[in-house]
């Protein structure tokens, strides 16, 4: 074959190849246009959301082609910000909002502009409540039938959140929200919390773009085991350091930064304090505000709380106050030394709760200063279970003694009375105080068979969308209802398939219930 023939053959081959490419490209575009793959928002029942189909044009040359960069998904129009607040180990009758003797003016203020729920329920334990809250699923169905530290190798109790159960943070993040969590986590298996991870079950692996807090069930409020994202860090070096104000500082900074950079993008903030789980740590000036307020003892003060609850209407008028369990001593049977010790324990706790309420008020005020409070759906859950009786029948200077069955006498606690609440102690109060502040119900945290362990106060506020401001709702609700409520308020579908696995959330949504009973709500 001559060189001329070789060139002609090569040219013919290239021409044929070019024609084939053009034909195949055209065929591909034709078939892809016939498929009409839906956009991201149309895949609302599946997570992660699939990428949209290519809507541009691929020609023979770049001049004949048209690019189509995937557009980031945006939250539905008028989607609200969401602030989800969760306190730890607070009894139904502890906050002033639900008839308690401890001042919680910021929760009161929120209730005045929103609604109080007096039949809202948790799971009687920390990790299970948090898993149910964040996933919208019953705690056993997401393998969290017990706290992470006590996980076992049996179905429902491994503390390993299944990948099929997306958290509300994962859902909102994929729908265009910025997400952050502050405070107590308690949903990572205990053996996965070291600096080596793995990190897929840490907050940043479960939908939160930023995390600042601690991973375990409790921590020293004066010297916490802090984590930022996936790094264990030292606490700020300040002489007056306390964890709860630090959490508020970081939450406020994050919200302000997010709104400054992406004001059109809604945020989801999960603010779960270590308070008021033991150790009961609070600045002395907050503790001293309650000096003398608990001198009458747990029997009389439980009756006082009960009377206040009746007056507020947060319990039915025909409610009967349940009696003190025989396992707990009558106040009048105690010695003066015992009474002195136990009164101080209650004062310390009260200061701790009021101090916590003040820090949450700072976060709410910061959102208000940005002009975003009316567009923020706020859930304030006063406790992940009932008040804790884990202090035993004396309370403790160090609750680790209780967990290790090391007895402490009132005389030993008396010697450290002035230190209670400070950095030298890891203190807890007498179990009878937990019973008293769970009024009017029986028992306490850990006891899921009685409402003393599972009934917690809830306040919901959402600007002018709530017309019956200051109202009371008595529908029976559970912590699993929060996630579907948020999704309905935002205007998105619940994901039934997550990571190719089918695992629908548990309904109903609180919004639907509210719309039935004396409630006017506008979504969008």
C-alpha positions as CSV (number, residue, x, y, z in Angstrom):
1,X,0.0,0.0,0.0
2,X,1.4,3.4,-1.0
3,X,1.7,6.3,1.5
4,X,-1.1,8.0,-0.3
5,X,-3.4,5.0,0.2
6,X,-2.5,4.8,3.9
7,X,-3.3,8.5,4.4
8,X,-6.7,8.1,2.6
9,X,-7.5,5.0,4.7
10,X,-6.5,6.8,8.0
11,X,-8.7,9.8,7.1
12,X,-11.6,7.5,6.3
13,X,-11.2,5.7,9.6
14,X,-11.0,9.0,11.6
15,X,-14.1,10.3,9.7
16,X,-15.9,7.1,10.5
17,X,-14.9,7.2,14.2
18,X,-15.9,10.8,14.4
19,X,-19.3,10.0,12.9
20,X,-19.7,7.1,15.3
21,X,-18.9,9.3,18.3
22,X,-21.4,11.9,17.1
23,X,-24.1,9.2,16.6
24,X,-23.5,7.6,20.0
25,X,-23.5,11.0,21.7
26,X,-26.8,11.9,20.0
27,X,-28.3,8.6,20.9
28,X,-27.2,8.9,24.5
29,X,-28.7,12.4,24.8
30,X,-31.9,11.2,23.2
31,X,-32.4,8.3,25.6
32,X,-31.4,10.5,28.6
33,X,-34.0,13.0,27.7
34,X,-36.6,10.3,27.4
35,X,-35.8,9.1,31.0
36,X,-36.7,12.4,32.6
37,X,-34.8,11.7,35.8
38,X,-36.4,13.8,38.6
39,X,-34.6,16.6,40.4
40,X,-33.2,16.2,43.9
41,X,-36.2,17.5,45.6
42,X,-38.4,14.8,43.9
43,X,-36.3,12.1,45.6
44,X,-37.6,13.1,49.0
45,X,-38.1,9.5,50.2
46,X,-34.5,8.6,49.7
47,X,-31.2,9.6,51.2
48,X,-28.6,10.5,50.1
49,X,-30.3,12.5,47.5
50,X,-29.2,11.4,44.0
51,X,-27.4,13.8,41.6
52,X,-29.7,15.4,39.0
53,X,-29.5,14.3,35.4
54,X,-27.3,16.3,33.0
55,X,-29.5,19.0,31.3
56,X,-26.8,20.5,29.1
57,X,-25.6,19.6,25.6
58,X,-22.6,17.7,24.4
59,X,-21.7,18.5,20.8
60,X,-18.8,17.6,18.6
61,X,-16.9,20.7,19.7
62,X,-17.1,22.9,22.8
63,X,-18.8,25.6,20.7
64,X,-21.6,23.2,20.1
65,X,-21.8,22.1,23.7
66,X,-23.5,23.6,26.7
67,X,-22.4,22.9,30.3
68,X,-24.8,22.2,33.2
69,X,-23.2,22.3,36.6
70,X,-25.2,20.6,39.3
71,X,-26.9,23.2,41.4
72,X,-26.8,22.9,45.2
73,X,-30.1,22.0,46.7
74,X,-31.9,24.8,48.5
75,X,-34.2,24.4,51.5
76,X,-37.9,24.9,50.7
77,X,-39.0,28.5,50.4
78,X,-39.7,30.1,53.9
79,X,-38.3,27.0,55.6
80,X,-37.7,28.0,59.3
81,X,-34.6,27.8,61.3
82,X,-34.8,25.1,64.0
83,X,-33.5,25.3,67.6
84,X,-33.8,22.1,69.5
85,X,-32.9,22.4,73.2
86,X,-32.6,19.3,75.4
87,X,-31.9,19.4,79.2
88,X,-30.6,16.5,81.1
89,X,-32.2,14.7,84.1
90,X,-34.9,17.3,84.8
91,X,-38.1,16.3,86.6
92,X,-41.6,17.3,85.3
93,X,-42.1,19.4,88.4
94,X,-38.7,21.1,88.6
95,X,-39.0,24.1,86.3
96,X,-41.2,27.1,87.2
97,X,-42.8,26.7,83.8
98,X,-44.4,23.5,85.0
99,X,-45.0,24.4,88.6
100,X,-41.6,23.8,90.1
101,X,-39.8,25.9,92.7
102,X,-36.7,26.6,90.6
103,X,-36.8,29.8,88.5
104,X,-36.5,29.2,84.8
105,X,-37.5,32.7,83.4
106,X,-36.3,32.0,79.9
107,X,-38.3,28.8,79.6
108,X,-41.3,30.8,81.1
109,X,-40.8,33.5,78.4
110,X,-40.7,31.0,75.6
111,X,-43.9,29.3,76.9
112,X,-45.6,32.7,77.0
113,X,-45.0,33.1,73.2
114,X,-45.6,29.5,72.4
115,X,-47.2,26.4,73.9
116,X,-46.6,24.1,76.8
117,X,-47.1,20.3,76.5
118,X,-48.0,18.4,79.7
119,X,-48.2,14.9,78.2
120,X,-44.8,14.7,76.4
121,X,-42.8,11.6,77.0
122,X,-39.2,10.4,76.9
123,X,-37.6,6.9,77.5
124,X,-36.4,7.2,81.1
125,X,-32.7,7.0,80.0
126,X,-30.3,9.4,78.3
127,X,-29.0,7.6,75.2
128,X,-32.3,6.0,74.2
129,X,-34.1,9.3,74.4
130,X,-31.5,11.1,72.3
131,X,-31.5,8.3,69.7
132,X,-35.3,8.4,69.4
133,X,-35.3,12.2,69.3
134,X,-32.7,12.5,66.5
135,X,-34.0,9.7,64.3
136,X,-37.7,9.8,64.9
137,X,-37.7,6.1,65.6
138,X,-38.3,4.0,68.7
139,X,-35.1,3.6,70.6
140,X,-35.0,-0.2,70.3
141,X,-35.4,-0.1,66.6
142,X,-32.2,2.0,66.4
143,X,-30.3,-0.3,68.7
144,X,-30.3,2.0,71.7
145,X,-32.4,0.2,74.3
146,X,-29.8,1.2,76.9
147,X,-27.1,3.9,77.5
148,X,-24.0,3.5,75.3
149,X,-21.7,2.5,78.2
150,X,-23.9,-0.5,78.9
151,X,-24.4,-1.8,75.4
152,X,-24.6,-5.5,74.8
153,X,-24.3,-7.7,71.7
154,X,-28.0,-8.3,71.3
155,X,-30.5,-6.8,68.9
156,X,-31.8,-3.5,70.1
157,X,-29.0,-3.0,72.6
158,X,-25.7,-2.5,70.6
159,X,-25.8,1.3,70.7
160,X,-24.8,1.2,67.1
161,X,-27.2,3.5,65.2
162,X,-28.1,1.7,61.9
163,X,-27.1,3.5,58.7
164,X,-30.7,3.0,57.6
165,X,-31.9,5.5,60.2
166,X,-31.0,9.0,59.2
167,X,-30.9,11.6,61.9
168,X,-32.9,14.7,61.5
169,X,-29.6,16.5,61.0
170,X,-28.7,14.3,58.0
171,X,-32.1,15.0,56.5
172,X,-32.0,18.8,57.0
173,X,-28.4,19.0,55.8
174,X,-29.2,17.2,52.6
175,X,-32.1,19.6,52.1
176,X,-30.0,22.7,52.3
177,X,-29.6,23.5,56.0
178,X,-26.5,24.2,57.9
179,X,-26.4,22.0,61.0
180,X,-24.5,22.1,64.3
181,X,-24.7,20.3,67.7
182,X,-23.5,21.6,71.0
183,X,-23.2,19.9,74.4
184,X,-23.9,16.3,75.4
185,X,-24.0,13.6,72.6
186,X,-24.2,10.2,74.2
187,X,-25.0,8.3,71.0
188,X,-21.6,6.9,70.1
189,X,-20.6,3.4,71.2
190,X,-18.3,3.9,74.2
191,X,-15.4,1.9,72.6
192,X,-15.5,4.3,69.5
193,X,-14.9,7.6,71.4
194,X,-11.1,7.6,71.5
195,X,-9.0,9.9,69.3
196,X,-8.6,7.0,66.9
197,X,-12.4,6.8,66.2
198,X,-13.9,5.5,64.0
199,X,-15.8,8.7,63.5
200,X,-18.8,7.7,61.4
201,X,-21.0,7.5,64.5
202,X,-19.7,10.8,66.0
203,X,-22.0,13.9,65.5
204,X,-20.1,15.0,62.3
205,X,-20.7,11.5,60.8
206,X,-24.4,11.7,61.5
207,X,-25.4,14.9,59.8
208,X,-23.9,17.7,62.0
209,X,-21.5,19.9,60.1
210,X,-20.1,21.2,63.4
211,X,-19.9,19.8,66.9
212,X,-18.7,21.2,70.2
213,X,-19.3,19.3,73.4
214,X,-18.6,15.9,74.9
215,X,-19.4,12.4,73.8
216,X,-20.2,10.6,77.0
217,X,-23.0,10.5,79.5
218,X,-21.7,13.2,81.9
219,X,-18.7,15.4,82.4
220,X,-17.1,17.7,84.9
221,X,-18.7,21.1,84.2
222,X,-15.6,22.9,85.5
223,X,-13.1,20.7,83.5
224,X,-15.0,18.9,80.8
225,X,-13.8,16.2,78.4
226,X,-14.3,18.5,75.4
227,X,-14.5,17.5,71.7
228,X,-14.6,19.8,68.7
229,X,-15.7,17.9,65.6
230,X,-13.4,14.9,65.8
231,X,-10.7,16.3,68.0
232,X,-10.3,16.0,71.8
233,X,-9.4,19.4,73.0
234,X,-8.5,21.2,76.2
235,X,-11.0,23.6,77.8
236,X,-10.4,27.3,77.5
237,X,-7.9,28.6,80.1
238,X,-10.2,30.9,82.1
239,X,-10.4,31.0,85.9
240,X,-14.2,31.3,85.9
241,X,-14.7,28.6,83.2
242,X,-17.9,26.6,83.3
243,X,-19.1,24.4,80.4
244,X,-22.7,25.7,79.9
245,X,-21.7,29.3,79.2
246,X,-19.0,27.9,76.9
247,X,-21.5,25.9,75.0
248,X,-23.7,29.0,74.7
249,X,-20.8,31.1,73.5
250,X,-19.9,28.6,70.7
251,X,-23.6,28.2,69.7
252,X,-24.0,32.0,69.4
253,X,-20.8,32.4,67.5
254,X,-21.8,29.6,65.0
255,X,-25.3,31.0,64.5
256,X,-24.0,34.5,63.9
257,X,-21.3,33.4,61.5
258,X,-23.7,31.2,59.6
259,X,-26.2,34.0,59.2
260,X,-23.6,36.5,58.2
261,X,-22.2,34.3,55.4
262,X,-25.4,32.5,54.3
263,X,-28.4,34.5,55.5
264,X,-30.7,32.8,53.0
265,X,-29.8,29.4,54.3
266,X,-31.7,28.1,57.4
267,X,-29.9,26.6,60.3
268,X,-30.6,23.6,62.6
269,X,-29.0,23.9,66.0
270,X,-29.2,21.1,68.6
271,X,-28.3,22.5,72.0
272,X,-28.1,19.6,74.5
273,X,-26.6,20.7,77.8
274,X,-24.8,18.4,80.2
275,X,-26.9,20.1,82.8
276,X,-28.5,19.1,85.0
277,X,-27.0,15.6,85.0
278,X,-24.6,15.1,87.9
279,X,-22.2,16.4,88.8
280,X,-24.3,19.3,89.9
281,X,-21.9,22.2,89.3
282,X,-22.8,25.8,89.3
283,X,-21.3,29.2,90.3
284,X,-21.7,29.9,94.0
285,X,-23.7,33.0,93.4
286,X,-26.3,31.0,91.6
287,X,-26.5,28.4,94.4
288,X,-26.8,31.0,97.1
289,X,-29.9,32.4,95.5
290,X,-31.8,29.4,96.8
291,X,-30.5,29.5,100.4
292,X,-33.4,28.5,102.7
293,X,-35.8,27.7,99.9
294,X,-35.7,24.0,100.5
295,X,-35.6,24.0,104.3
296,X,-39.1,22.5,104.7
297,X,-37.9,19.2,103.1
298,X,-39.0,17.0,100.2
299,X,-42.4,15.9,101.6
300,X,-43.8,19.5,102.1
301,X,-42.1,20.9,99.0
302,X,-43.6,18.1,96.8
303,X,-47.0,19.2,98.1
304,X,-46.1,22.8,97.3
305,X,-45.1,21.9,93.7
306,X,-48.3,19.9,93.4
307,X,-50.4,22.9,94.4
308,X,-48.5,25.2,92.0
309,X,-49.1,22.7,89.2
310,X,-52.8,22.6,89.9
311,X,-52.9,26.4,89.9
312,X,-51.1,26.6,86.6
313,X,-53.3,24.0,85.0
314,X,-50.4,21.8,83.9
315,X,-52.1,18.9,85.6
316,X,-55.8,18.1,85.6
317,X,-57.9,19.5,88.5
318,X,-58.7,16.0,89.7
319,X,-55.1,14.8,89.8
320,X,-54.1,12.9,93.0
321,X,-50.6,13.3,94.4
322,X,-48.9,9.9,94.5
323,X,-47.5,8.8,97.9
324,X,-43.8,8.6,98.8
325,X,-42.4,5.2,98.2
326,X,-41.6,3.3,101.4
327,X,-38.0,3.0,100.3
328,X,-37.5,6.7,100.7
329,X,-37.4,8.2,104.2
330,X,-39.8,10.8,105.5
331,X,-38.2,14.2,106.0
332,X,-39.3,14.4,109.6
333,X,-37.4,11.1,110.4
334,X,-34.1,12.7,109.5
335,X,-31.5,14.1,112.0
336,X,-30.7,17.8,111.9
337,X,-27.3,16.9,110.3
338,X,-29.0,14.9,107.6
339,X,-31.5,17.7,106.9
340,X,-28.7,20.3,106.7
341,X,-26.8,18.2,104.1
342,X,-29.8,17.4,102.0
343,X,-31.0,21.0,101.9
344,X,-27.7,22.2,100.6
345,X,-27.8,19.5,97.9
346,X,-31.1,20.8,96.7
347,X,-29.9,24.4,96.7
348,X,-26.9,23.4,94.6
349,X,-29.2,21.6,92.1
350,X,-31.5,24.6,91.9
351,X,-28.7,27.0,91.2
352,X,-27.4,24.6,88.5
353,X,-30.8,24.6,86.7
354,X,-31.4,28.4,86.9
355,X,-27.8,29.0,85.6
356,X,-28.5,26.7,82.7
357,X,-31.8,28.4,81.9
358,X,-29.9,31.7,81.7
359,X,-27.4,30.4,79.2
360,X,-30.1,29.1,76.9
361,X,-31.7,32.5,77.2
362,X,-28.5,34.0,75.8
363,X,-28.8,31.7,72.7
364,X,-32.4,32.7,72.2
365,X,-31.6,36.3,72.6
366,X,-28.8,36.1,70.1
367,X,-31.3,34.6,67.5
368,X,-33.7,37.4,68.3
369,X,-31.0,40.1,67.9
370,X,-30.4,38.7,64.3
371,X,-34.1,39.2,63.6
372,X,-34.6,35.5,63.2
373,X,-36.5,34.4,66.3
374,X,-39.9,34.7,64.6
375,X,-38.7,32.5,61.8
376,X,-37.2,29.9,64.2
377,X,-39.1,26.8,65.3
378,X,-38.0,26.3,68.9
379,X,-38.4,23.0,70.9
380,X,-37.3,23.2,74.5
381,X,-37.5,19.8,76.1
382,X,-37.0,20.0,79.9
383,X,-35.3,16.7,80.5
384,X,-34.3,13.6,78.6
385,X,-36.0,11.6,81.4
386,X,-37.1,12.3,84.9
387,X,-34.9,13.6,87.7
388,X,-32.1,11.3,88.7
389,X,-32.2,9.2,91.9
390,X,-28.7,7.9,91.2
391,X,-27.4,9.8,94.2
392,X,-28.8,7.1,96.4
393,X,-30.0,7.5,99.9
394,X,-27.5,10.0,101.0
395,X,-26.5,11.9,97.9
396,X,-22.8,12.1,97.2
397,X,-19.7,14.2,97.1
398,X,-18.6,12.0,94.2
399,X,-21.3,10.0,92.3
400,X,-18.7,7.6,91.1
401,X,-18.8,6.2,94.7
402,X,-22.5,5.5,94.2
403,X,-21.8,3.6,91.0
404,X,-19.1,1.5,92.7
405,X,-21.3,0.8,95.8
406,X,-19.0,2.9,98.1
407,X,-21.2,4.3,100.9
408,X,-20.9,7.9,102.1
409,X,-22.3,9.0,105.4
410,X,-24.0,12.4,105.9
411,X,-21.1,13.3,108.2
412,X,-18.6,12.8,105.3
413,X,-20.8,15.0,103.0
414,X,-21.2,17.6,105.8
415,X,-17.4,18.0,105.9
416,X,-17.5,19.0,102.2
417,X,-20.7,21.0,102.3
418,X,-19.2,24.3,101.3
419,X,-17.5,22.6,98.3
420,X,-20.7,21.1,96.9
421,X,-21.2,22.4,93.3
422,X,-17.6,23.5,93.0
423,X,-14.6,22.1,91.2
424,X,-13.5,19.9,94.1
425,X,-16.7,17.7,93.9
426,X,-18.5,15.4,91.5
427,X,-21.7,15.7,93.5
428,X,-25.3,14.4,93.4
429,X,-28.4,14.8,95.6
430,X,-30.5,12.5,97.6
431,X,-32.9,10.2,95.7
432,X,-35.9,11.6,97.6
433,X,-35.3,15.0,95.9
434,X,-35.7,13.3,92.5
435,X,-38.9,11.8,93.6
436,X,-40.2,15.1,95.0
437,X,-39.5,17.1,91.8
438,X,-41.1,14.5,89.6
439,X,-44.4,15.6,91.1
440,X,-47.1,14.4,90.7
441,X,-45.8,11.1,89.4
442,X,-44.3,8.0,90.9
443,X,-40.6,7.2,90.8
444,X,-37.7,8.8,88.8
445,X,-35.2,8.4,86.0
446,X,-34.5,4.8,84.9
447,X,-38.1,3.7,85.9
448,X,-39.8,3.5,82.5
449,X,-42.9,1.9,84.0
450,X,-43.9,5.2,85.7
451,X,-44.3,8.7,84.5
452,X,-41.8,9.9,87.0
453,X,-39.2,8.4,84.7
454,X,-40.8,9.3,81.3
455,X,-42.9,12.5,81.6
456,X,-41.1,15.7,80.7
457,X,-42.2,19.3,80.1
458,X,-42.0,20.5,76.5
459,X,-42.4,24.1,75.2
460,X,-42.7,24.9,71.5
461,X,-42.6,28.4,70.0
462,X,-42.6,29.5,66.4
463,X,-43.2,33.2,66.0
464,X,-46.6,34.3,64.8
465,X,-47.4,30.9,63.4
466,X,-48.7,30.1,66.9
467,X,-51.9,32.0,67.5
468,X,-52.8,30.5,70.9
469,X,-49.8,31.9,72.7
470,X,-49.4,30.8,76.2
471,X,-51.7,27.8,75.5
472,X,-51.5,24.3,76.9
473,X,-51.6,21.1,74.9
474,X,-52.5,17.7,76.5
475,X,-52.2,15.3,73.6
476,X,-50.1,12.3,74.3
477,X,-46.8,12.7,72.5
478,X,-43.4,11.1,72.6
479,X,-39.9,12.2,71.8
480,X,-40.1,10.3,68.4
481,X,-42.6,12.9,67.2
482,X,-40.1,15.7,67.1
483,X,-38.3,14.7,63.9
484,X,-41.4,14.3,61.8
485,X,-42.7,17.5,63.2
486,X,-39.6,19.4,62.0
487,X,-39.9,17.8,58.5
488,X,-43.5,18.7,58.1
489,X,-42.8,22.3,59.3
490,X,-39.9,22.6,56.8
491,X,-42.0,21.1,54.0
492,X,-40.0,18.0,53.1
493,X,-40.8,14.3,52.9
494,X,-39.7,11.8,55.4
495,X,-36.9,9.5,53.9
496,X,-38.1,6.0,53.8
497,X,-35.0,4.6,52.2
498,X,-31.6,5.6,53.6
499,X,-28.3,4.3,52.2
500,X,-30.4,1.9,50.1
501,X,-32.1,0.5,53.2
502,X,-35.8,0.7,54.0
503,X,-36.4,2.1,57.5
504,X,-39.3,4.6,57.7
505,X,-39.6,6.9,60.7
506,X,-42.4,6.6,63.3
507,X,-45.2,9.2,63.1
508,X,-47.2,11.3,64.0
509,X,-46.1,14.9,63.8
510,X,-47.0,17.3,66.5
511,X,-48.2,19.9,63.9
512,X,-51.0,17.6,62.8
513,X,-52.2,17.2,66.3
514,X,-52.0,20.9,67.0
515,X,-54.1,21.8,63.9
516,X,-57.0,19.7,65.4
517,X,-57.3,21.4,68.8
518,X,-57.6,25.2,69.1
519,X,-54.5,25.9,67.1
520,X,-53.9,28.0,64.0
521,X,-50.7,27.4,62.1
522,X,-49.4,28.6,58.8
523,X,-46.7,26.5,57.1
524,X,-44.5,28.3,54.6
